[in-house]
Amino acid sequence: MADDRPYAGQSDDINDKLLLDLAWERQQKKTFTAWCNSHLRKVGIQIKELYEDLRDGFTLLRLLEVIAGEKVPPAEKKGRMRVHKIANVGRALEFIKSKGVKLAGIGAEEIVDGNPKMTLGMIWTIILRFAIQDISVEELSAKEGLLLWCQRKTQPYKNVNVQNFHMSFKDGLAFCALIHRHRPELIDYDSLRKGDDLHNLNLAFEVAEKH
């Protein structure tokens, strides 16, 4: 009978991928939490745990109110019961949709359950709609314009080929290239190695956080 167990090299590859996915999620969570708090501090609210603190819908509604600069449907209650939390998050998602934003596969239940992937996806959608909507590059959409800007900034850099906002950034080199392009004294780009993904990601986010 064939042995379906992964050999040592495969195990190492799987473990590295899991570590990278966890590192990527951790950095996204950290970045998005900081972005939310930069707006919520205007109304005296601070998020400590992103997935947990958005579950009742109350903080999410306040965030939308601040960044949209308009009133949003009021929270039913600072929900303690699941039904109230779902109603509040549902109001927030309907408000986002009313701005012409598609929330593919993101539902109130997933946010209430603290689903990391859905919560991060929702915040990224909010950032695209409300934070960079005014970016205009050759009449492209905000997301397309931001992608084109990243491509142009990183074009001279070895081993960087920005085609999207996921896989193109997972090895950390695109992040490091963007930092180096604007603050070359902060990163020795030529010393970085393709394939050393965890090191590159950690370096980029540590430098970005400090400066």
N, C-alpha and C positions, 0 to 999 in steps of 0.2 A: 504494500500500500504506500502510495506517495505521501511524503511528509509535507503537509501544507504550512508548517510553521515557518515564519520568516527566518532567513539566515541572519547572522550577526550584522552584516552590512545593511540589510533591509530594516532591521530593528533600529539601528542607529539613525537611518534616514527617517523612519516614522517618528522616532523620538524628537529629532531635530525639527521636523515639520510641526509637531504638536507644540514644542517650545516656541517656535516662531509665531504660530497662530495665537498662542497665549500672550506673547510679548506684544504682538500687533494689537490685539484686543485691549490689553492693559494700557498701551499708549494712546489708543483712540479714546478710551474711557477717560483717561487723565486729561487729554486735550479738550474733549467735549465738556467735561465737568468745569474746567477753567473758563471755557467760553460762556457756558450758562451762568456761572457765578459773576462774570464780568457785567452781565446785564441785571441779574437778580439782586445784586447788592444795592441797586437803585431803590428797591422796595424793601430792603432789610431782610432778604432771604438768602440763605446759603445752602447749597447742596453739598452734603458730605459723602453720600453714597448714591451715585447716579441711578443705578437700577432700582434701589429701594425708594429713594426720595421722590421719584416721578410716579410711583405706583398709584397714589390716591388721586392724581389728576389735578390737585389744587396748585401745586408748584408749577406744573406744566402750563396751566391756564394763565398764571401770573407771568410766566416767562413770555408767552405769546403776546400778552397784553403790553409788556414792556417793549419788545422788539418790533411789534407791529405799530405801536403808537396809537392804538385804538382799543375800545372796549371789546372784550370777548364775552361770550355767554358765561354768566356767573356760575361758579361751582355750586352744585346742589348742596353739598355739605363737605367739610374737610373729612372726606369719607373714611369711616371706620368699617362699614360693611362693604363687602365685595360689590354689591349691586350699585352702591353710591360711587365707588371708585371707577367702575366700568362706565357709568353715566358721565362722570367728569372727564375721563380720558376720551370718551366718545365725543363730547362737546369740543374738546381740543382738536381732535382729528378732523371733525367736520369743519372747524374754522380753518384749518390748514387746507383742506380740500376746496373751501370756498375761495381760496386765493389762486385756484387753478393748478394746485399741486396734486400729482398722483402719488398715492401711498400704496404702492404695490405690495400686497401681502401683509401689510402692517395693520393689525386690529387692536381694539381696546383691550381685549383679554390678554394679548401677549405683553402689552406694557404693564398691565396690572399684575401679571405673573412675574414681572421682572426679567423677561427674556432679554439676554444681553444683545443678541444679534438684532432683534427688532428695535430695541431701545436705541442702539447706536445708529441704526438705519434711519429712525425717525429724526434724531437730532441732526444727522448729516443732511437730511431733506430740509429741515428747518433752516440750517445754515445756508444751504444753496438758495433757498427762496428769500430769506429775509436779510442775510448778511452780505451776499455777493450778487444780489439781483441787479445792481446797478453797473456791474462790470460789463463793458461793451467792447468787444474786440472784433472788428470787421463784421459787425452785425450778427455775431454768433450769440447763442444763449449763454447765460452766466456760466454753466458748467463747461460748455465747449470753450468759452473764452478763457476760463481759468486753466483748462487743460492746455490750450495753445500757449498761454503765458508760461506755464511750467516747461513745455517743450522748448520754447525759445530760450529760456533761461538756462536750461540744462544741456542744450545742444552741443556745446563744446566739450562736454565731459565724457571721458572714457567709461564704458560699461553702463551708461545711462541711456535708456530708450523709453521715454514716457509715452505710453499709449492709452493708459487709463489710470484711475485713481486707486486701483487695488493691487494687481500683480506687479505693476511697474514700480511700486514703492515698497514692496515687501522685503527687498534686500537692503533697504536703508540708504543705498547710494544716491537715489534721487533726492532724498531729504538732505543728505550731506552736501550734495552739489548745490542745492538752492541756498543753503546757509553759506557755503563757501563763495558763491557768486556775489553775495551781498556783504559778507563779513569774512574775507579770506583769512584773516588772522586767527579765527576761531577754530578752524579745522584744517589739518594737513591732508588735503584730499588725496594727494599722490601716494600717501602711505596706506590708504584703505584697500582692502582686497575683496574682489567679488567672491561671494560664497561665504564670507564671514558675516552672515546676515544679522545675527544677534548683536554682535559688536557694533556694526554700523548703525542699527536702529537705536541701540542704547546711547551711543555717542551723539547721534543727531538730537534725540529728545532731551538728553542731559544738557547739551549746549543750549538748545532752544529755551529750556526752562530757566537756565541761569542768566541768559542774556535777552 
